[in-house]
Amino acid sequence: MTESAYNIGDGPATRVSLSLPEGTAAAIRERVGKREFSAFITAAVERELRGRILDEYLADYERRNGPVAAAAQDRAREVFDEVFAGESEWPAAS
């Protein structure tokens, strides 16, 4: 992966081409309206990236230390959410 000058959620807006099934696009428009479509997609993508970052961290931890108990995984997710809730600076996915 290439290194970015910006963290997840930071930087100026950039145009990208996105293809979605028409039913998905229609459902988004119905719920948020045409003007909020991009913001909705951005929030969804950022949630997905943050989830993957946590999954990558937990997988790395397990490779180094063995399986993590379910209760510890739940607690780790809570701590992760507490630490990064509302933060604009998220670690970059590796």
C-alpha positions in Angstrom: 0.0 0.0 0.0 1.1 3.5 -0.6 1.6 5.9 2.4 -0.9 8.8 2.5 -0.3 12.3 3.8 -3.7 12.1 5.4 -5.3 9.8 8.0 -8.7 8.3 7.6 -11.3 11.1 7.6 -8.8 13.8 6.9 -7.8 15.9 3.9 -9.7 17.6 1.1 -12.5 15.9 -0.7 -11.6 14.0 -3.8 -13.9 12.7 -6.6 -14.0 8.9 -7.1 -16.1 6.8 -9.3 -18.3 4.4 -7.4 -20.6 1.7 -8.8 -23.4 0.4 -6.6 -26.4 -1.8 -7.3 -29.4 0.5 -8.2 -31.4 -0.9 -5.3 -28.6 0.0 -2.8 -28.3 3.5 -4.2 -32.0 4.1 -4.1 -32.2 2.9 -0.5 -29.5 5.3 0.5 -31.2 8.2 -1.3 -34.5 7.4 0.3 -32.9 7.5 3.8 -30.5 10.4 3.5 -31.5 12.3 0.4 -29.5 13.2 -2.6 -27.4 15.9 -0.9 -26.2 13.6 1.9 -25.4 10.6 -0.3 -21.6 11.2 -0.3 -21.5 11.8 3.4 -23.3 8.6 4.0 -20.9 6.6 1.8 -17.9 8.3 3.4 -19.2 7.4 6.9 -19.8 3.8 5.9 -16.4 3.4 4.3 -14.7 4.9 7.4 -16.5 2.5 9.7 -15.5 -0.4 7.5 -11.8 0.7 7.5 -11.8 1.2 11.3 -13.3 -2.3 11.8 -10.6 -3.8 9.5 -7.9 -1.9 11.4 -9.1 -3.5 14.6 -9.4 -6.9 13.0 -5.8 -6.6 11.7 -4.5 -5.6 15.1 -6.3 -8.5 16.8 -5.0 -11.0 14.2 -1.5 -9.7 14.6 -1.8 -10.0 18.4 -3.0 -13.6 18.1 -0.2 -14.5 15.8 2.3 -13.2 18.4 0.5 -14.3 21.6 -2.0 -17.0 20.8 -5.8 -16.9 20.8 -7.6 -14.0 22.5 -10.6 -14.9 24.7 -14.0 -13.6 23.6 -14.3 -11.5 26.7 -10.9 -9.9 26.0 -11.9 -9.2 22.4 -15.1 -7.5 23.5 -13.1 -5.4 26.0 -10.6 -4.5 23.3 -13.4 -3.3 21.0 -14.8 -1.2 23.8 -11.4 0.4 24.5 -10.8 1.0 20.8 -14.2 2.7 20.5 -13.5 4.8 23.6 -10.1 5.9 22.5 -11.1 6.8 19.0 -14.7 7.9 19.4 -15.0 11.3 17.7 -11.3 11.4 16.8 -10.3 12.5 13.3 -6.9 10.8 13.6 -7.3 7.1 13.0 -4.3 4.8 12.3 -3.8 3.9 8.7 -4.8 0.4 7.6 -1.7 -1.7 6.9 
